[in-house]
Amino acid sequence: MAVAAGASRAEDGYLVTFGIVPDRPETGYGYIQRGRPLAKSVATSPVAPEVDDPHPHSHRNSNNNDSSNRDHGSAGDHNDTPISALKAEVGQVTSSLTSGLNSLNDHAESWLAYAVTRFVEKPDAATAQSYVEQGYLWNSGMFIFRASNLLTQLAEFEPEMVRQVTRSHGLMVRDLDFIRLEEKTFTAAPALSLDYAVMERTSEAAVLPLACGWSDIGSWNTLWNIGDKDGDGNVFQGQVMVRDSRSCYVQAESRLLALLGVDDLVVVETTDAVLVASRDRVQEVKELVRELKRQGRNEAVLHRRVFRPWGSYECVDIAERFQVKRLVVNPGASLSLQCHYHRAEHWVVVKGTAEVVTGDNTVLLSENQSSFIPVGVRHRLRNPGLIPLEIIEVQSGSYLGEDDIERFDDIYGR
């Protein structure tokens, strides 16, 4: 029913968000202060948006007193802008989704929506208590709106974002099951969330209070809250040993973790890092990530396992002048014809069959066979078999960065 009510207000032209009625003060969520109640709309059957309509809000119910003093600007006044092409595309998708709302629309009038007064960031404990007492709602980050209306608002508030994303969309390429946007233009777009880019600035924002069993699984503390606890209130996953410890969240991915005589901790182990934090300060982990980025640490931007069009690779060990990787090449897939100027490579086949090109030579390798690729020699690896090819790659040299590569031929267009 909440979705139907949101769809009804979205048909009126609002950008609707769902605000969760809080059952406790929570420092891990943002909040929404609701304003005046919005007049109930007249229930009508949802229709597909007029994607090239420069003033989509002009179709609002004339009885809606909240729409009389809105200034929609000139964001959609020109049909020859790039946004028109995006509207046409999203219109086709929207029209295919609206039919399912027809049977629910009659019940939408029973839900009362409110204007949004403001969005506020994650508060401290005292402020969170005050927000709950004043009737603030948790910001769920869930929205419902006409795509054409959102694009119009984006064009008004963030025209550069629309311009760059539209260009990137126009230059996209298809890579197997993926659609890859053009990187340079996409990264040139301002990196803003929907809240910052539109919802905090528009006069069209509406919030629907929603009382349900909702939780934003966005923090380690939340995982502790919803997890199955032992007799001492501990939640753990993986190989974990806990003694004389209470109210801890412990997650181990690759090795044994042991806790002794500690309380209220979050301990998370992955193959490349370990986090130990007090549960009441775990939200500050973002500050650690900022510091990692400032130091140029790979842990802030790369997972241990990296996926590529041909498969994946995982760093097993790395130290000065050497690195060991585990490569998995999908059946029929191929790495690019490439060379490296600062490192040599040794390939050992662990599973499957490998076709290895080294200079002018091409050989087939089976399990327990290996190949050596000297510095500066063109080479390629292909899986001609029907099962995944697994390779242990040992790199050695003065520089082991991923940017030490020159591609001469690549079936994925990189």
C-alpha positions in Angstrom: 0.0 0.0 0.0 2.8 2.4 0.8 4.2 1.9 -2.7 0.8 2.6 -4.2 0.5 5.8 -2.1 3.9 6.9 -3.1 3.1 6.2 -6.8 0.0 8.3 -6.4 2.0 11.3 -5.1 4.6 10.7 -7.8 1.9 11.0 -10.4 1.2 14.4 -8.9 4.8 15.3 -9.7 6.3 14.9 -6.3 9.7 13.3 -5.6 8.6 10.9 -2.9 10.8 9.4 -0.2 9.8 6.9 2.5 10.5 8.1 6.1 10.7 5.3 8.6 8.9 6.0 11.9 11.8 5.4 14.4 11.4 3.1 17.4 14.6 4.3 19.1 17.2 7.0 18.9 19.7 5.9 16.2 23.0 7.7 15.5 23.7 5.6 12.4 20.8 7.0 10.2 20.1 10.4 8.7 16.7 12.0 9.6 13.9 13.8 7.8 11.9 16.6 9.4 8.5 16.6 7.9 6.5 19.8 7.3 2.9 20.5 6.5 0.5 17.7 5.4 0.0 17.6 1.6 -3.5 17.7 0.2 -4.7 14.2 -0.8 -4.6 13.6 -4.5 -7.5 12.3 -6.5 -6.8 8.7 -7.3 -6.3 8.2 -11.0 -4.9 5.4 -13.0 -1.2 5.7 -13.5 -0.1 6.6 -17.0 3.2 6.7 -18.7 5.0 10.1 -18.5 4.9 12.4 -21.5 8.7 12.2 -21.9 9.1 15.2 -24.1 6.7 17.4 -22.1 8.8 20.4 -20.9 6.5 21.1 -17.9 5.5 17.7 -16.4 4.2 19.3 -13.3 1.5 21.3 -15.2 -0.6 18.1 -15.1 -1.0 18.2 -11.4 -4.5 18.2 -9.9 -5.8 21.7 -9.8 -7.1 21.2 -6.3 -3.6 20.7 -4.9 -3.0 23.9 -3.1 0.7 23.1 -2.7 1.5 23.4 -6.4 0.1 26.9 -7.0 3.3 28.8 -6.0 6.0 26.5 -7.4 8.5 27.8 -9.8 9.7 25.0 -12.1 12.3 27.0 -13.9 13.5 26.4 -17.4 15.2 23.1 -17.0 12.8 21.3 -19.4 12.0 24.2 -21.7 14.1 22.9 -24.7 13.3 19.5 -26.3 16.6 19.6 -28.2 18.7 19.1 -25.1 20.4 15.7 -24.3 17.9 15.1 -21.5 15.1 14.6 -24.0 16.8 11.4 -25.3 17.1 10.1 -21.7 13.4 10.9 -21.0 12.3 9.0 -24.1 14.2 5.9 -22.9 13.0 6.0 -19.3 9.5 6.6 -20.5 9.4 3.3 -22.3 10.5 1.6 -19.0 8.0 3.5 -16.9 5.0 2.7 -19.1 5.7 -1.0 -18.7 5.7 -0.7 -14.8 2.6 1.4 -14.2 -0.1 -1.3 -15.0 0.7 -3.2 -11.8 -0.3 -0.2 -9.7 -3.9 0.1 -11.0 -5.4 -2.4 -8.6 -3.7 -0.7 -5.6 -4.4 2.9 -6.5 -7.9 3.0 -5.0 -6.2 2.6 -1.5 -3.6 5.2 -2.0 -5.8 8.1 -0.6 -5.6 6.6 2.9 -1.9 7.4 3.2 -1.0 11.0 4.2 2.2 12.5 2.8 4.1 15.5 4.1 6.2 18.2 2.6 9.9 17.8 3.5 11.2 20.6 5.7 14.8 19.4 5.8 17.2 16.4 5.7 19.7 16.1 8.5 22.9 14.1 8.8 23.6 11.3 11.2 23.3 12.9 14.7 25.0 12.3 18.0 23.0 10.4 20.7 21.5 13.4 22.4 20.4 15.0 19.1 19.0 11.6 17.9 16.8 11.5 21.1 15.6 15.0 20.4 14.7 14.1 16.8 12.7 11.1 17.9 10.7 13.2 20.4 10.0 15.8 17.7 8.6 13.3 15.3 11.5 13.2 12.8 11.6 10.2 10.5 14.6 8.0 9.6 15.9 8.7 6.1 15.4 5.3 4.4 17.0 6.3 1.1 14.1 4.7 -0.7 12.4 6.9 -3.4 9.6 6.7 -5.9 9.1 9.3 -8.7 8.6 9.6 -12.4 12.0 9.2 -14.0 11.2 12.2 -16.3 10.5 14.4 -13.3 13.8 13.4 -11.7 15.7 14.2 -14.9 14.0 17.6 -15.1 15.0 18.4 -11.5 18.6 17.2 -12.1 18.8 19.4 -15.2 17.8 22.4 -13.0 20.1 21.8 -10.1 23.0 19.8 -11.6 23.1 20.5 -15.3 26.8 19.5 -15.5 25.9 16.1 -14.1 23.2 15.5 -16.6 25.5 16.7 -19.5 28.4 14.4 -18.6 26.2 11.3 -17.8 24.3 11.8 -21.0 27.5 12.0 -23.0 28.8 8.9 -21.2 25.6 7.0 -21.9 25.8 7.9 -25.6 29.4 6.5 -25.7 28.6 3.3 -23.8 29.8 -0.1 -25.1 28.4 -3.5 -24.5 30.8 -6.0 -22.8 29.3 -9.5 -22.7 26.5 -9.1 -20.1 27.7 -5.6 -19.0 27.0 -2.1 -20.3 30.1 0.0 -19.7 29.6 3.7 -19.7 32.4 5.8 -21.1 34.7 6.4 -18.1 36.2 9.8 -18.8 32.9 11.6 -19.2 31.2 9.7 -16.4 33.9 10.5 -13.9 33.7 14.2 -14.9 30.2 14.3 -13.5 29.9 15.7 -10.0 29.9 12.8 -7.4 26.8 13.7 -5.5 24.1 11.5 -3.9 20.5 12.0 -4.8 19.9 13.6 -1.5 22.5 16.3 -2.1 21.9 16.8 -5.8 18.1 17.1 -5.7 16.1 16.2 -2.6 17.6 18.8 -0.3 17.1 21.5 -2.9 13.8 20.8 -4.6 10.4 22.2 -3.6 8.9 19.0 -4.9 10.1 16.7 -2.1 7.4 14.7 -0.2 7.8 12.1 2.5 5.5 9.2 3.4 5.8 7.9 7.0 6.3 4.2 7.0 6.1 2.0 10.1 7.5 -1.4 9.4 10.3 -3.7 10.4 13.0 -1.8 8.5 16.7 -1.7 9.1 19.4 -0.1 7.0 22.0 -2.8 6.8 24.7 -0.2 6.3 26.9 -0.6 9.4 28.6 -3.3 11.4 26.6 -2.3 14.4 23.4 -2.9 12.5 24.6 -6.4 11.7 25.1 -7.0 15.4 21.6 -5.7 16.1 19.9 -8.1 13.7 22.3 -11.1 14.1 21.7 -14.3 16.1 23.4 -13.8 19.4 25.0 -16.4 21.8 24.4 -16.3 25.5 26.8 -13.4 26.0 25.3 -11.3 23.2 28.0 -12.0 20.7 27.4 -12.4 16.9 30.0 -14.1 14.9 30.6 -15.5 11.4 33.4 -17.7 10.2 36.2 -19.3 12.2 35.7 -17.5 15.5 36.7 -18.4 19.1 35.2 -16.2 21.9 35.8 -16.5 25.6 34.8 -14.1 28.4 33.6 -11.5 25.9 30.2 -9.9 25.6 28.2 -7.9 23.0 30.8 -8.2 20.2 30.4 -8.6 16.4 33.1 -10.8 15.0 33.5 -11.8 11.3 36.4 -13.9 10.0 36.8 -14.5 6.3 40.2 -16.2 5.8 41.6 -17.3 9.2 40.8 -18.0 12.8 39.9 -15.0 15.0 40.1 -15.4 18.8 38.7 -12.9 21.4 39.4 -13.0 25.1 38.1 -10.7 27.8 36.7 -7.9 25.6 33.3 -6.3 25.4 31.4 -4.2 22.8 33.8 -4.6 20.0 33.5 -5.0 16.2 36.2 -7.2 14.8 36.2 -7.8 11.0 39.0 -9.8 9.3 39.4 -10.0 5.5 42.3 -11.2 3.4 43.9 -7.8 3.2 42.9 -6.0 6.4 41.6 -6.3 10.0 39.3 -3.8 11.6 39.0 -3.5 15.4 36.6 -0.8 16.7 34.4 0.0 19.6 30.8 -0.6 18.7 29.8 2.9 19.7 32.4 4.4 17.3 32.2 2.1 14.4 30.5 4.8 12.3 33.9 6.6 12.3 35.3 3.9 10.0 34.8 6.3 7.1 37.5 8.5 8.6 39.9 5.6 8.4 39.0 5.0 4.8 39.7 8.7 4.0 43.1 8.3 5.6 43.8 5.2 3.6 43.0 7.1 0.4 45.1 10.0 1.5 48.1 7.6 1.9 47.4 6.1 -1.5 46.7 2.6 -0.1 45.2 0.1 -2.4 43.0 -1.3 0.4 40.8 1.7 0.1 39.9 1.2 -3.6 40.6 -2.4 -4.5 39.3 -5.7 -3.3 41.7 -8.6 -3.0 39.8 -10.3 -5.8 39.5 -8.2 -8.9 37.0 -9.1 -11.7 37.9 -8.6 -15.4 35.9 -9.3 -18.6 37.9 -12.6 -19.0 37.5 -13.8 -15.3 39.2 -12.7 -12.1 42.5 -12.4 -10.3 43.4 -12.5 -6.6 46.5 -11.3 -4.9 48.0 -14.2 -2.8 51.2 -12.5 -1.6 53.1 -9.4 -2.3 56.4 -8.0 -1.1 59.4 -6.1 -2.5 60.1 -7.1 -6.1 57.6 -9.9 -6.3 53.9 -10.6 -6.3 51.9 -13.9 -6.5 48.4 -14.0 -8.1 45.8 -16.6 -8.7 44.1 -16.1 -12.1 40.8 -17.7 -13.1 40.1 -17.4 -16.9 36.6 -18.2 -18.1 36.1 -20.9 -20.8 36.7 -19.3 -24.2 38.0 -16.1 -22.7 41.3 -14.4 -23.4 43.6 -11.8 -21.9 44.8 -9.0 -24.2 48.0 -9.3 -26.2 50.2 -7.3 -24.0 53.7 -6.7 -22.6 55.2 -5.3 -19.4 58.4 -3.2 -19.2 59.3 -3.6 -15.6 58.4 -7.2 -14.7 58.7 -10.8 -15.8 56.0 -13.4 -15.2 55.9 -17.1 -14.6 52.6 -18.9 -15.2 51.9 -22.3 -13.7 48.7 -24.2 -14.7 46.8 -25.5 -11.7 43.6 -26.5 -13.5 42.4 -26.7 -17.1 44.2 -26.0 -20.3 46.0 -22.8 -21.3 47.0 -21.5 -24.7 50.0 -19.3 -24.2 51.4 -16.9 -26.8 55.0 -15.7 -26.0 56.5 -13.6 -28.8 56.1 -15.7 -32.0 55.5 -19.0 -30.2 52.1 -20.5 -29.2 52.0 -23.5 -26.9 49.3 -25.5 -25.1 49.9 -26.1 -21.4 48.0 -28.6 -19.1 48.0 -29.0 -15.4 51.4 -28.8 -13.7 53.1 -27.2 -16.7 54.5 -23.7 -16.8 55.7 -20.9 -19.0 58.1 -17.9 -18.5 57.4 -14.5 -20.0 60.5 -12.2 -20.1 60.3 -8.5 -19.6 59.2 -6.6 -22.7 57.9 -9.7 -24.6 54.4 -9.7 -26.1 52.3 -12.4 -24.6 48.7 -13.6 -24.3 46.8 -16.1 -22.2 43.7 -17.9 -23.5 41.4 -20.6 -22.1 40.4 -22.9 -25.1 38.8 -25.4 -22.8 35.3 -26.0 -21.4 36.2 -25.5 -17.7 37.7 -22.5 -15.9 41.4 -22.2 -16.3 43.3 -21.6 -13.0 46.8 -20.1 -13.1 49.3 -19.2 -10.4 51.2 -16.2 -11.7 54.5 -15.1 -10.1 55.6 -11.6 -11.0 59.1 -10.3 -10.4 60.7 -7.0 -11.2 61.4 -3.4 -10.1 57.7 -2.3 -10.5 54.6 -4.4 -10.1 51.8 -1.8 -10.7 48.8 -2.7 -12.8 49.6 0.3 -15.0 52.8 -1.3 -16.3 51.0 -2.7 -19.4 50.8 -2.0 -23.1 48.0 -3.6 -25.0 48.3 -4.5 -28.7 45.1 -6.4 -29.2 42.1 -6.8 -26.9 38.8 -8.5 -27.7 37.1 -6.4 -25.0 38.1 -3.1 -26.5 40.1 -1.8 -23.6 
